[in-house]
Amino acid sequence: MYKPYSRPVTAASPDVKVAHPVISKLALFILKIIAKPYILLLFGPAKIVLHDEKILFDIFNEPPSGNNRTLIAFRHPDGRESQLLAWFFIFKLRKLAAKKGIHFTKRPHVIFVYGYEVARWGGKAARLVMPKIGAIPIHHSKLDSKGMARIYDSIHNGPYPLALAPEGQVSYSTDTVPRLETGVIRIGFQAAQTNENCSVRLLPLSIHFRYGKRGRKAMEKLLGKIEKTCGFFSKDTSPLSLEERLSRCRNKILEINEERYNIKNESLSFEERHKKVVDAALVAAERMLGIKSEGDFFTRLYKVRHICWDRIYLPDVENFDGVSKAKRSLLDISAGEAWHIARHQELADFGWYFSHPLPKEDSALHVKVQYVQNLFDYASRTMGGAIADRKYIPSDKIIIKPAPVIELSARLCEYKKDRKRTIENTKNDLEKAYLDCIEQVNKTEF
């Protein structure tokens, strides 16, 4: 029997405390032992390929006393990129360079910036490991002066590149760039303006997954699971194409959500009907929290998410000493309510990105695999799941593709004259760099 996901949170928990970020040699030594098995567990025996390697080699081969500061703007379509890149930069890149006769002046390392929510849902392992490799936590949608101070200190004093995901969160799309946030660009320009002796630049980095026979077989198995969930079975009399199978499952899940939110099934396209569901899900969460629908979609989404997290993980609470039984029970009820409210938010979150056309029979395998993974996620979020319940199909190759750097310091004069326009132009250039990476990878046989 197909079971709902994400075990409900029924009790409030003390606020998550994250240690001050440092780079621990002992932690790196231990990670070196366990990192490879962990990556194998996470990605299977996929071959990791670095394309345009000279770009990364040049970045990491600069002298420690240099005045260049690099922000690595990596794409986040899958959800596992941070783990992959941390292992790759810290433990793999140096060996790849040595094979080319290049010996770095210092061991490669990257400082990752991550949201506090990772420390919450990532559990004790994330709270233990992330600070020990120098990763910097920051609140995603509320003022965090301490986090920003740590970020600027890391940029100015180095000596390692800073890594951020401009998409803000998982985008569920390898071959398109659904949206970019400007946070990394703003941070880069602010750092360049504060210290004009440093040359601040942006390094676009794209990650791509490719599949073979094993992936195709796993895709078929996952699609069969989705069909069973939707009430369709393999004994159906007439054979259907892949597009037809995906379409009927997608429509069935949409109908269930329309019924859930009391939306009339009109003669509209899937995209139009689905948008109504996404909007209704976010409005439902806001109504249950008693807050107004103010701002754009993602401002509203992040607000709901943080309120729910703050009711489960209580701000500024070390423990429950001195809290009466009645008060504690009330906090637990509030945490349980927040979990249920977050189910609407999770559907709205993923649903915004689930807008890609159905793959055709002649579509590339990675396009089909991604759609099936996302269709499973659509069913999962409908049933109360979250990204932790996402199913990953094993890949044969993982391609890391850097693009030429975008020099932010060279645009500083433009930035001082017109910040808004310069930031927007830089965002467009970053998006174009990603799209160029996608086009080049799709044209290359690996």
C-alpha positions as CSV (number, residue, x, y, z in Angstrom):
1,M,0.0,0.0,0.0
2,Y,1.2,3.5,-0.9
3,K,1.7,5.4,2.3
4,P,1.7,9.2,2.9
5,Y,5.0,10.8,3.5
6,S,6.6,13.1,6.1
7,R,5.8,11.9,9.6
8,P,3.8,14.7,11.3
9,V,5.6,16.9,13.8
10,T,3.4,16.8,16.9
11,A,5.7,18.5,19.4
12,A,7.4,21.8,19.6
13,S,11.2,21.7,19.7
14,P,13.8,24.1,21.2
15,D,15.3,26.5,18.7
16,V,18.1,25.1,16.6
17,K,21.5,26.5,17.6
18,V,24.4,26.4,15.1
19,A,28.0,26.6,16.2
20,H,30.2,29.4,14.9
21,P,31.7,28.3,11.5
22,V,35.3,27.3,11.5
23,I,37.4,25.0,9.3
24,S,38.3,22.0,11.4
25,K,41.3,19.9,10.2
26,L,40.0,17.0,12.3
27,A,36.6,17.3,10.8
28,L,38.1,17.4,7.3
29,F,40.2,14.3,8.1
30,I,37.2,12.4,9.2
31,L,35.1,13.6,6.3
32,K,37.8,12.5,3.9
33,I,37.3,8.9,5.2
34,I,33.5,8.9,5.0
35,A,32.8,11.4,2.2
36,K,33.4,8.9,-0.7
37,P,31.0,6.3,0.8
38,Y,28.5,9.0,1.4
39,I,28.7,10.3,-2.1
40,L,28.3,6.7,-3.4
41,L,25.3,6.3,-1.2
42,L,23.8,9.6,-2.4
43,F,24.6,9.3,-6.2
44,G,25.6,5.7,-6.8
45,P,28.6,4.9,-9.0
46,A,28.0,7.9,-11.3
47,K,31.1,9.2,-13.1
48,I,31.7,12.8,-12.3
49,V,32.9,14.8,-15.3
50,L,34.4,18.3,-15.1
51,H,33.9,20.3,-18.3
52,D,36.0,23.4,-19.1
53,E,38.3,22.5,-16.3
54,K,40.8,25.3,-16.9
55,I,38.3,27.9,-15.5
56,L,38.2,26.2,-12.1
57,F,41.9,25.4,-12.2
58,D,42.7,29.0,-12.7
59,I,40.5,30.1,-9.9
60,F,41.9,27.7,-7.3
61,N,45.5,28.1,-8.5
62,E,45.8,31.8,-7.6
63,P,48.2,32.8,-4.9
64,P,46.8,33.1,-1.4
65,S,48.0,36.7,-1.2
66,G,46.1,37.7,-4.4
67,N,43.3,40.3,-4.4
68,N,40.7,38.3,-6.3
69,R,37.6,37.3,-4.5
70,T,35.3,34.7,-6.1
71,L,31.6,34.0,-5.5
72,I,30.6,30.6,-7.0
73,A,27.0,30.9,-8.2
74,F,26.0,27.3,-8.5
75,R,22.7,26.0,-10.0
76,H,20.4,24.0,-7.7
77,P,18.1,21.9,-9.8
78,D,18.3,18.6,-8.0
79,G,18.6,19.3,-4.3
80,R,21.9,17.5,-3.7
81,E,24.3,19.9,-5.4
82,S,25.8,21.3,-2.2
83,Q,27.0,17.8,-1.0
84,L,28.3,17.0,-4.4
85,L,30.3,20.2,-4.8
86,A,31.6,20.2,-1.3
87,W,33.1,16.8,-1.8
88,F,34.3,17.7,-5.3
89,F,36.1,20.9,-4.3
90,I,37.6,19.7,-1.1
91,F,38.6,16.2,-2.0
92,K,38.6,15.7,-5.8
93,L,39.6,18.9,-7.6
94,R,43.2,18.8,-6.4
95,K,43.7,15.3,-7.8
96,L,42.2,16.2,-11.1
97,A,44.5,19.2,-11.4
98,A,47.6,17.1,-10.5
99,K,46.8,14.8,-13.4
100,K,47.1,17.8,-15.7
101,G,50.4,18.8,-14.1
102,I,48.9,21.6,-12.1
103,H,49.7,21.9,-8.4
104,F,47.7,24.3,-6.3
105,T,49.4,26.7,-3.9
106,K,46.9,25.8,-1.2
107,R,44.4,23.0,-0.8
108,P,41.0,23.8,-2.5
109,H,38.1,24.7,-0.2
110,V,34.8,26.5,-0.6
111,I,32.7,28.2,2.0
112,F,29.0,27.4,1.5
113,V,26.2,29.7,2.5
114,Y,23.1,27.8,3.5
115,G,19.7,28.6,5.1
116,Y,19.0,28.0,8.7
117,E,16.2,25.7,7.6
118,V,18.9,23.2,6.6
119,A,20.1,23.0,10.2
120,R,16.5,22.4,11.2
121,W,15.4,19.6,8.9
122,G,19.0,18.3,8.3
123,G,19.1,17.1,11.9
124,K,22.1,16.7,14.2
125,A,24.4,15.6,11.3
126,A,23.9,18.8,9.4
127,R,24.3,20.9,12.6
128,L,27.5,19.1,13.4
129,V,29.2,19.0,10.0
130,M,28.2,22.3,8.4
131,P,30.0,24.6,10.9
132,K,33.1,22.4,10.9
133,I,33.7,23.0,7.2
134,G,33.2,26.7,7.5
135,A,29.7,26.9,6.1
136,I,27.8,30.0,7.0
137,P,24.1,29.9,8.0
138,I,21.8,32.7,7.2
139,H,18.0,33.4,7.5
140,H,16.5,33.4,4.0
141,S,13.6,35.8,4.5
142,K,14.3,37.9,7.5
143,L,17.1,40.3,8.6
144,D,20.2,38.5,9.7
145,S,23.0,41.0,10.5
146,K,25.2,38.3,12.1
147,G,25.0,36.1,9.0
148,M,25.6,38.9,6.6
149,A,28.6,40.1,8.7
150,R,30.1,36.6,8.4
151,I,29.6,36.5,4.7
152,Y,31.3,39.8,4.1
153,D,34.1,38.9,6.4
154,S,34.6,35.6,4.4
155,I,34.7,37.6,1.2
156,H,37.1,40.3,2.3
157,N,39.5,38.1,4.3
158,G,39.3,34.9,2.3
159,P,41.1,32.9,1.4
160,Y,38.5,30.7,-0.1
161,P,35.7,31.2,-2.6
162,L,32.1,31.6,-1.3
163,A,29.4,29.4,-2.8
164,L,25.8,30.4,-3.1
165,A,22.8,29.2,-5.1
166,P,21.2,32.2,-6.9
167,E,18.0,30.2,-7.5
168,G,17.4,30.5,-3.8
169,Q,16.2,26.9,-3.5
170,V,15.8,23.7,-5.5
171,S,14.4,24.6,-9.0
172,Y,13.6,21.0,-10.2
173,S,14.8,21.9,-13.7
174,T,18.1,21.1,-15.3
175,D,17.5,22.5,-18.8
176,T,15.7,25.7,-17.9
177,V,16.3,28.5,-15.4
178,P,12.9,29.1,-13.8
179,R,14.0,32.1,-11.6
180,L,17.0,33.7,-10.1
181,E,17.2,35.8,-7.0
182,T,19.6,38.7,-6.9
183,G,21.1,38.1,-3.4
184,V,24.5,36.8,-4.5
185,I,24.8,39.7,-7.0
186,R,23.9,42.3,-4.4
187,I,26.4,40.7,-1.9
188,G,29.1,40.7,-4.6
189,F,28.6,44.4,-5.5
190,Q,28.4,45.4,-1.9
191,A,31.7,43.6,-1.2
192,A,33.3,45.2,-4.2
193,Q,32.2,48.7,-3.1
194,T,33.3,48.2,0.5
195,N,36.8,47.2,-0.5
196,E,37.7,48.5,-4.0
197,N,41.2,47.0,-3.6
198,C,39.7,43.6,-4.1
199,S,38.5,42.3,-7.5
200,V,35.2,40.6,-6.9
201,R,33.8,38.2,-9.5
202,L,31.0,35.8,-10.1
203,L,31.6,32.3,-11.3
204,P,28.5,30.6,-12.8
205,L,28.5,26.8,-12.3
206,S,26.0,24.4,-13.7
207,I,25.4,20.8,-12.8
208,H,23.8,18.2,-15.1
209,F,22.8,14.6,-14.6
210,R,22.8,12.0,-17.4
211,Y,21.3,8.5,-17.4
212,G,21.8,5.1,-19.1
213,K,20.0,1.7,-19.1
214,R,19.9,1.6,-15.3
215,G,18.3,5.0,-15.1
216,R,15.7,4.1,-17.8
217,K,14.8,1.0,-15.9
218,A,14.5,2.9,-12.6
219,M,12.4,5.5,-14.4
220,E,9.9,2.9,-15.6
221,K,9.7,1.4,-12.1
222,L,9.0,4.8,-10.5
223,L,6.4,5.6,-13.2
224,G,4.7,2.4,-12.4
225,K,4.6,3.4,-8.7
226,I,3.0,6.7,-9.7
227,E,0.4,5.0,-11.8
228,K,-0.5,2.6,-9.0
229,T,-0.8,5.6,-6.6
230,C,-3.2,7.3,-9.1
231,G,-5.3,4.1,-9.4
232,F,-4.0,3.0,-12.8
233,F,-2.6,-0.5,-13.3
234,S,-0.5,-2.2,-15.9
235,K,-3.4,-4.5,-16.8
236,D,-5.1,-1.7,-18.8
237,T,-6.2,-3.1,-22.1
238,S,-4.7,-0.6,-24.6
239,P,-1.0,0.2,-24.6
240,L,-0.2,3.9,-24.0
241,S,2.8,6.0,-25.0
242,L,5.0,7.5,-22.3
243,E,3.4,10.9,-22.9
244,E,-0.1,9.5,-22.4
245,R,0.9,7.6,-19.3
246,L,2.4,10.8,-17.8
247,S,-0.5,12.9,-18.9
248,R,-3.2,10.7,-17.3
249,C,-1.3,10.6,-14.0
250,R,-0.7,14.3,-14.0
251,N,-4.3,15.0,-14.7
252,K,-5.5,12.6,-12.0
253,I,-3.3,14.3,-9.4
254,L,-4.5,17.7,-10.5
255,E,-8.2,16.6,-10.2
256,I,-7.5,15.5,-6.6
257,N,-6.0,18.9,-5.8
258,E,-8.9,20.7,-7.4
259,E,-11.3,18.7,-5.3
260,R,-9.2,19.4,-2.2
261,Y,-9.4,23.2,-2.7
262,N,-13.0,23.2,-4.1
263,I,-11.8,24.5,-7.5
264,K,-14.3,24.1,-10.4
265,N,-12.9,21.9,-13.2
266,E,-13.2,24.3,-16.1
267,S,-12.2,23.8,-19.7
268,L,-8.7,25.3,-19.3
269,S,-5.2,24.0,-20.0
270,F,-3.3,22.0,-17.4
271,E,-1.1,24.9,-16.7
272,E,-4.0,27.3,-16.0
273,R,-5.8,24.8,-13.8
274,H,-2.5,23.9,-12.0
275,K,-1.8,27.6,-11.3
276,K,-5.2,27.9,-9.6
277,V,-4.3,25.0,-7.3
278,V,-0.9,26.5,-6.4
279,D,-2.5,29.9,-5.6
280,A,-5.2,28.2,-3.6
281,A,-2.7,26.2,-1.6
282,L,-0.7,29.3,-0.6
283,V,-3.9,31.2,0.3
284,A,-5.1,28.2,2.4
285,A,-1.8,28.3,4.4
286,E,-2.0,32.1,4.9
287,R,-5.7,31.9,6.0
288,M,-4.9,29.1,8.5
289,L,-2.0,31.3,9.9
290,G,-4.3,34.4,10.0
291,I,-1.9,36.5,7.9
292,K,-2.6,38.7,4.9
293,S,-1.6,37.8,1.3
294,E,0.9,40.6,0.8
295,G,3.9,40.8,-1.6
296,D,4.9,38.6,-4.5
297,F,4.5,34.8,-4.5
298,F,7.9,33.9,-3.0
299,T,7.8,36.6,-0.4
300,R,4.5,35.1,0.8
301,L,5.8,31.6,0.5
302,Y,8.9,32.3,2.6
303,K,6.9,34.1,5.2
304,V,4.6,31.1,5.6
305,R,7.5,28.7,5.7
306,H,9.3,30.6,8.5
307,I,6.2,31.1,10.6
308,C,5.6,27.3,10.5
309,W,9.3,26.5,11.3
310,D,9.3,29.0,14.1
311,R,6.3,27.3,15.7
312,I,7.9,23.9,15.5
313,Y,11.5,25.1,16.4
314,L,10.8,27.8,18.9
315,P,12.9,31.0,18.6
316,D,15.2,31.8,21.5
317,V,14.3,28.7,23.5
318,E,17.1,26.6,24.9
319,N,14.9,24.0,26.6
320,F,11.5,23.7,28.3
321,D,12.7,24.1,31.9
322,G,10.1,26.1,33.9
323,V,7.4,25.7,31.2
324,S,4.1,24.4,32.7
325,K,2.5,21.3,31.4
326,A,-0.5,23.3,30.1
327,K,1.8,25.7,28.3
328,R,3.9,22.9,26.8
329,S,0.8,21.2,25.6
330,L,-0.3,24.4,23.9
331,L,3.1,24.7,22.2
332,D,2.8,21.1,21.0
333,I,-0.6,21.8,19.5
334,S,0.7,24.8,17.8
335,A,3.6,22.8,16.3
336,G,1.2,20.1,15.1
337,E,-1.0,22.8,13.5
338,A,2.1,24.4,11.8
339,W,3.0,21.0,10.3
340,H,-0.4,20.6,8.8
341,I,-0.3,24.2,7.5
342,A,3.1,23.6,6.0
343,R,1.6,20.8,3.8
344,H,-0.2,23.5,1.8
345,Q,3.0,25.5,1.6
346,E,5.0,22.5,0.4
347,L,2.5,21.9,-2.4
348,A,2.5,25.6,-3.4
349,D,6.3,25.6,-3.3
350,F,6.9,22.7,-5.6
351,G,3.8,23.4,-7.7
352,W,5.2,26.8,-8.8
353,Y,8.1,25.0,-10.5
354,F,6.0,22.1,-12.0
355,S,5.2,23.8,-15.2
356,H,7.2,21.9,-17.8
357,P,5.6,20.4,-20.9
358,L,5.2,16.7,-21.1
359,P,8.3,15.0,-22.6
360,K,7.8,13.3,-26.0
361,E,9.0,9.9,-27.1
362,D,12.0,11.4,-28.8
363,S,12.9,13.6,-25.8
364,A,16.3,13.2,-24.2
365,L,16.4,10.6,-21.5
366,H,17.4,13.1,-18.8
367,V,14.4,15.1,-19.7
368,K,12.1,12.1,-19.2
369,V,13.8,11.1,-16.0
370,Q,13.5,14.6,-14.5
371,Y,9.8,14.7,-15.4
372,V,9.0,11.4,-13.8
373,Q,10.9,12.4,-10.7
374,N,8.9,15.6,-10.6
375,L,5.7,13.9,-11.2
376,F,6.4,11.6,-8.2
377,D,7.1,14.8,-6.2
378,Y,3.7,16.2,-7.4
379,A,2.0,13.1,-6.0
380,S,4.1,13.2,-2.9
381,R,3.3,16.9,-2.1
382,T,-0.4,16.2,-2.7
383,M,-0.2,13.5,-0.1
384,G,1.5,15.7,2.5
385,G,5.2,15.1,1.5
386,A,8.2,17.3,1.3
387,I,11.5,17.4,-0.5
388,A,12.9,14.8,1.9
389,D,10.5,12.3,0.3
390,R,11.7,13.0,-3.2
391,K,12.9,9.9,-5.2
392,Y,16.1,10.1,-7.1
393,I,16.8,8.0,-10.2
394,P,20.5,6.8,-10.3
395,S,22.6,8.6,-13.0
396,D,25.5,7.4,-15.0
397,K,27.3,10.7,-15.3
398,I,27.2,14.0,-13.4
399,I,28.6,16.9,-15.4
400,I,30.0,20.0,-13.7
401,K,30.2,22.9,-16.1
402,P,31.7,26.3,-15.1
403,A,31.2,29.3,-17.3
404,P,33.6,32.3,-17.7
405,V,33.6,34.6,-14.7
406,I,31.5,37.8,-14.5
407,E,33.7,40.6,-13.2
408,L,31.6,42.6,-10.7
409,S,34.3,45.0,-9.8
410,A,34.6,46.0,-13.4
411,R,30.9,47.1,-13.3
412,L,31.3,49.1,-10.1
413,C,31.1,52.5,-11.8
414,E,27.8,51.4,-13.4
415,Y,26.6,50.1,-10.1
416,K,27.2,53.4,-8.3
417,K,25.3,55.3,-11.0
418,D,22.3,52.9,-11.2
419,R,22.2,50.0,-8.8
420,K,18.9,48.6,-9.9
421,R,19.7,48.5,-13.6
422,T,23.2,47.1,-13.0
423,I,21.9,44.3,-10.8
424,E,19.2,43.4,-13.3
425,N,21.7,43.4,-16.2
426,T,24.1,41.2,-14.2
427,K,21.3,38.9,-13.4
428,N,20.5,38.6,-17.1
429,D,24.1,37.9,-17.8
430,L,24.2,35.2,-15.1
431,E,21.1,33.6,-16.6
432,K,22.6,33.7,-20.1
433,A,25.7,32.0,-18.7
434,Y,23.6,29.2,-17.3
435,L,21.7,28.8,-20.6
436,D,24.9,28.7,-22.5
437,C,26.1,25.9,-20.2
438,I,22.9,24.0,-20.7
439,E,23.2,24.4,-24.5
440,Q,26.8,23.3,-24.6
441,V,26.3,20.3,-22.3
442,N,23.3,19.2,-24.4
443,K,25.4,19.3,-27.5
444,T,28.3,17.4,-26.0
445,E,28.5,13.6,-26.0
446,F,30.0,12.5,-22.7
